[in-house]
Amino acid sequence: AQFFLYGLNMDPGGYNPAKDPELNTSGYPNCGMLLAIRCPDMGVIVVDGGYSDQFRCGGISQLDAFLHRITGREKDEPVDIRAWLLTHFHPDHMEGFYELLHAYPERYRLQRVICNLPSFSLFPNVNIKEELKKLSALIGTQYPGCRELKVHTGERLAVGGITLEVLYTHED
């Protein structure tokens, strides 16, 4: 197995703000996380997914190329995503990977989504329901065989030749 930290830094001045105002990212949060674990079987576990604004200016195609490269797949060969692990449901931890799956659904085989999302009642001022509906619709349409696993503290999962241990969930 091999562990990768992936992300695009957002310069405080934005990408090409003078040349193309549409690509200006100044004022957007410079945060987000996307980790990739290449499994011994050359599948990948993606942890979180980054903030969509970090993947502007060709960033989605760069992430696509990166995932194909680390798994040894040609661009026209699908990458086996053994699991997409969502640590929590904030935009900077899931939007970028959602955008990748939306842009290139045929290039990926998503097998599992692993998460433990809290009740919507804990987020009265955030429109998480709409984001979750959008995510569920994409997965249901493009990856109908994908399974959702709700994990709990202390559980161990074997995924792609790797054992994952859940250290903590919001339930604690």
HELIX and SHEET records of a PDB file:
HELIX    1   1 PRO A   21  LEU A   23  5                                   3    
HELIX    2   2 SER A   52  PHE A   55  5                                   4    
HELIX    3   3 GLY A   59  THR A   71  1                                  13    
HELIX    4   4 PRO A   91  HIS A   93  5                                   3    
HELIX    5   5 GLU A   95  ALA A  103  1                                   9    
HELIX    6   6 PRO A  105  ARG A  107  5                                   3    
HELIX    7   7 PHE A  120  LEU A  122  5                                   3    
HELIX    8   8 ILE A  128  GLN A  142  1                                  15    
SHEET    1   A 5 GLN A   2  TYR A   6  0                                        
SHEET    2   A 5 LEU A  34  ARG A  38 -1                                        
SHEET    3   A 5 VAL A  44  ASP A  48 -1                                        
SHEET    4   A 5 VAL A  79  LEU A  85  1                                        
SHEET    5   A 5 TYR A 108  LEU A 110  1                                        
SHEET    1   B 6 GLN A   2  TYR A   6  0                                        
SHEET    2   B 6 LEU A  34  ARG A  38 -1                                        
SHEET    3   B 6 VAL A  44  ASP A  48 -1                                        
SHEET    4   B 6 VAL A  79  LEU A  85  1                                        
SHEET    5   B 6 ARG A 112  CYS A 115  1                                        
SHEET    6   B 6 ARG A 147  LYS A 150  1                                        
SHEET    1   C 2 ARG A 156  VAL A 159  0                                        
SHEET    2   C 2 ILE A 162  GLU A 165 -1                                        
END                                                                             
